[in-house]
Amino acid sequence: MLNIINKSALLVGAAAMLSTLALPVVAEEFPDRPVNMVVGFGTGGSADRMTRTMSSFVAEELGVPVQVTNRPGAGTQVSANYILNMPDDGYTLYASTFAPYLTNTILSGGADYSVDDFSYLNFQWFDLDLIAANKDSGFEDLPTLLEAIRDNPGEVRGSVVQGSAGHLMVRLLLDEAGIPQDNLNLVTYNSGGEARSAVAGQQVDFVSISAQGSEGIREFLTPLAIVNDERIDQWDAPPINEALADMDLEVPVLQGSMRGFAVTSEFERQHPERFEILADAIQNALARKEVQDQLESQDIGGVWVGPERANELMRENYETFEKYAHLLN
C-alpha cells in the first residue's frame, strides 16, 4: 500500500509540474506607464524646443504619454545628477545639449560623474560654429584678424559663450598661431544671445559662436570661417583650415553643440531590450515625414545617428576638450 501511495504522490507532483511548465509566458510590457523626458535647461531654449517637439511623436511610438520636465542649473549638472539618481528602469530619459555642457561640468564644474555614466540614444541636432566679424570692423578674412591680434595687443575684442566649442576654438587659434592669449580682449557671455548682441552692436570686433541662430544678425556680419571640413550653404565662409591655409596653420575641427537623448549606462546594462525599444521609438519618429516637416519648420535638427555613433561622438568630444582644457582656464 505504501508503494502505491508514493507512486500516486509522484504522479500528482509530476502532473502539477507539467501543468506549471505548460502555462504561457507573458512577455514584459514596456513601457506600461508614462515616460518622463528631463531637459537640462529652462523652457524656451534649443534643447527644450527639441524635446517638446519630439515628445508627442515618441509618445505615439511608445504607446504611452511622454512628459517633459525642466531641471536647469549648474551648466546641466543639476539635471545630470537627477538622472543618475533615478531608478534605472527606462522611464526617465535625459534630453540635453550634451556637448559641450556635459563635458564642461566634468572638466571644469567639479562633477563626480563621467561621460561613460550615460548611454546616448541619439544625437539629432548638431551645430557648426561660425567665426564672423562685425561688418564695420575692417576684418575681411581670418588671417587679417589673427595678425591684428598679434600686432595690437589688447585692442581687438571678441565675444564667445563661456566654455563653448566657439570659446575653445578661439583659444586654439591663438595657441596654434603662437599669439599670446592676453593679446586678445575676449569677453565671455552666459548665452548666445548676449554674445551675438555684442558683435552686432559693435561692442566687440568678432564672435565665435553657433552658426545656426546667427541668421538674425546676418546683416551685421562678415563671415570669416565655418568650423567644418567643408563649406555649407547657409554661410559664405571657407572651412576653418582652408581659411588658415595662407598662414600654414591647421587646427582640430571641433564639433559644436550636440543635442539629443540619453539614459544611464546602468539602465542599458540591466535592460538592453528596453534600451532598444527606446532607441527604436526615436528612430521611427524621426523617420516620419510629418516629424521632419515640423522640425524643419522650427529650425530644429532631426538626424538619426544611432546609439553606437552617438556614444563615439560623445567620447571624442570629451577627449578633445580634455586635451585642450588648459586653454580655457
Buried (B, 14 or more C-beta within 10 A) or exposed (E): EEEEEEEEEEEEEEEEEEEEEEEEEEEEEBBEEEBBBBBBBEEEBBBBBBBBBBBBBBBBBBEBEBEBEBBBBBBBBBBBBBBBEBEBBBBBBBBBBBBBBBBBBBBBBEBEBEBEBBBBBBBBBBBBBBBBBBBEBEBEBBBBBBBBBBEEEEEBBBBBBBBBBBBBBBBBBBBBBEBEEEBBBBBBBEEBEBBBBBBBEEEBBBBBBBBBBBEEBEEBBBBBBBBBEEEEEBBEBBBBBBBBEEBEBEBBBBBBBBBBBBBBBBBBEEBEEBBEBBBEBBBBBBEBEEBBEBBEEEEBBBEBBBBEEBBEBBEEBBEBBEEBBEBBE
